């Protein structure tokens, strides 16, 4: 996995964004986990590209449907919402690949970044009981080009794009 680089993210519409941010903030503060913006990573890049090459403006806002909340034993893929791949989501992924990265597209929206297995089990059960994520749907109406540094747990928005239409 890359430690530094750039990413293209989709950001949920404001109401949903704030709901997810509240969850992320609560657990990051309570357990000293990294704090980050709720997002769906579309692609990662080694270098800062000319953003015109990504042609983000041609994409409309995208309806996102969640399968359910899941967990895995990876730091940046700890407790997350598993996203159903649809035609539009797959299209934005394929059309914004700028390098030879043929990594399988597995869209998700992380809620927790952690390596603490026991704590993750507790939080996972808490989230599963508190919220109804299964089959939740919402729109992503913004895309963001991000500079990330996983060593320092920093993510900086370089450019924000508004997605319109449906």
N, C-alpha and C positions, 0 to 999 in steps of 0.2 A: 504494500500500500504506500502511496505517496505521502511524504511528510509535509511538503510544501508545494504549492501550485495554485491552480485556479479551478473554479467550478461554475457551472451554470445551475442555478436553483429555480424552482417554481415556489412561489409564496402563496399561501392560502388567502382568500378574501379576508378583510379586516376582522369581522366578527369571530370567525374560526381561528384566525391567526392569534387574536388576543386570548382566546380560550386555551389554545395549545401553549402559548407563551407563559400563561399563568401556571400551567402544570409544570413546564420546564423550570421556571423560576422557583417554584415551591420546592421541588426536589433538589435543585442545584444549591439552593440556600440551606436547606435542612441537612443535606449530606455532603456539602462542599463538592458537588459535581460540576463539571463545566457547564457554563451558561451559553446558550446559542439560540439562534432564531429558528422558529419552526419552518421547515423547508423540505422539499423533495429534490434530491440531487438528480439532475438530468444527465450531466456529463462532467468529467474531470479533465483538466488540461495541464500539460507540463509548463507551458509558457503563456504569457499574456498575448493573446491574439488581437488582431484588428477586430473590434466588435462588430464591424460591418460584415465580416465573414460569417458570423453566426446568423445574420438575417432574422433576428428575433421579432422584428416588427411585422413580419408576415404571419405570425401565429396569433390565434385568438385565445381568449381565456379558455381554460380547460376544466371540464368536469372531472372530479376525482372521486372515486368510490373506494371505500376501505373494505377489505375482506374482514379483518379483525386485528386486535392487538396481539403481538407476538414478542418473543424474546429469543436471543441467541447469545452465545458467549464470546462476542466481539465487542471491543470498547465502543466503536462508533456505530454499532449495530446491536445495541443492548436490549432496550425495550422500545418497540417501534410499532407503527401502524403499517400493516402490509397493504399495499396499494394494488388494486386490480389494473392490469395493463389494458388500456383501450387503444383504439386506432390513433386518436389525436396525440396521446401521450407517447406512444411508440414512434409516431412521426416526428415529433419535436426532438426526441432522443436521436433518432437516425440522422435527421437533417442537421444536427448541430455537432456531430462527431467531426473533429478536425485533425485527429491524429490516428494512429493505427491501433488505438485501444479497442479491442474486440471483446472486452469484458462483458459478461452477461448483464443485461439491464434488469435490475431488480428494484423497482421503485418502492420507497418506503419513507415514512416521516418519523424520524427518531424523537423520542420523548426524554430519554435518559442515555447518557454516555457514562459507562462505568465498567470496571473489571471485578467489582465485588459481587461474587455469585450469590452469596446468602442474602445480601441486601437487595439485590435485583429480584430475587424470588419474592421477597416481602413486598416490594414496590409493585411488581407485576400483579400480584394478587390484589393489592390495594386499588390499583388503577382499573383492573378488570371488574372489580365489584362496584367502584364508584361511578364509572362512566360507561355509556353505551356506545362503543366504537364500531361494533359489528354492523356492516352495511351502511355506515354513515357516509353521506356524500356532501361535497361542497365544491366550490370553484376556486381555482387558482387564477388570480387576475393580474399577477405581476411575475416577472422573471428578474433574477438578479445575477450579475456576474460578480463572483466572489474571489478574493485573494485569501487563501487559507495557510495557516501554519499550525499543523497538528502537534508539533513539539510544544508550542506555547498555548495551545487551545485558543487560537485567535482566528476569527473570520471577519473580513472587512468587505462591505459592499463597495465595489468599484463603480458599478452602473446599475441603475434600476430601470426596468422596462415595464410599461403598462401594456397589458394584454386586453384587447377589447373584443366586442362581438361574441358570438357563440359558435 
